[in-house]
């Protein structure tokens, strides 16, 4: 297969923990043709979408260790037609690059894109999660999304809880998440001003969300592949830290899915597949879905270590199966067309 990873720069890859590196390495050791590029290297040539892609060069000896592979790999950059790839992994860090999606619109029917361009448009911010379970109680925390400062102040004032969560709609990686406590109510107005109006005075949507009891003990990251959970870990925050994200100091702990977490996966799985969101990270706290991560979800390396597994194998198995099925369907179609054409000749 020909596989391209649209991602962050290679020199920024944290080789010891990077999920994208594990998937690239798995494709490499299977002898697939693998290339990488940053989103800004997409271009148009004669009305076709091309990219300045760094292709991994063949070597006689396969480097089995992904960390050493990261150091030793050799690339050659070429301007290549993006429709020539069987699979494109979108692994650039959030926020979503809208221009990148516009480029890929032209080839989305020809290439398997993980995750689907239209699916990412739907799910690139937290509104996807907030609206997904409309009418179903108990799956996500009570959530309010608005630009109306007075409304949000009323929500906070009327809450029966002493704590609520405030965060930007388009935040990622735990950025901008604040724990609001009733004893600090005097700060709410200025915080809402800052989050809604920002520095350039362009109003942005803000989320005010029910505080889920037990959040101080951490959250659960579940990796979903083709609508099914393939691995999970618990992330425990540092002392005096509201966020569990690993890059904010959280610690990864082995975890088995609870019945409620399994129920969430069963509820959300078909919707994810229908939206073309095949490789996704779910964040769950105390049995409630907090967030759906569709851009470059991470966790493979730590889940692998905790469970002595290799989730990247399942990821590449999945795309191989789809590409083989698509090629078989195309070959069958071409054979049938030839049969029909030959029938006219025989007549």
Secondary structure, 3 states (H helix, E strand, C coil): CEEEEEECCHHHCCCCCCHHHHHHHHHHHCCCEEEEECHHHEEEECCEEEEEEEEECCCCCCCCCHHHHHHHCCEEEEEEEHHHCCEEEEECCCCCCHHHHHHHHCCCCCCEEECCHHHHHHHCCCHHHHHHCCCCCCCECCEEEECCHHHHHHHHHHCCCCEEEEEECCCCCCCCCEEEEHHHHHHHHHHHHHHHHCCCCCCCCEEEEECCCCHHHCEEEEEEECCEEEEEEEEECCCCCCCCCHHHCCEEEECCCCHHHHHHHHHHHHHHHHCCCCEEEEEEECCEEEEEECCCCCCHHHHHHHHCCCHHHHHHHHHHHHHHHHHHHHHHHHHHHHHHHHHHHHC
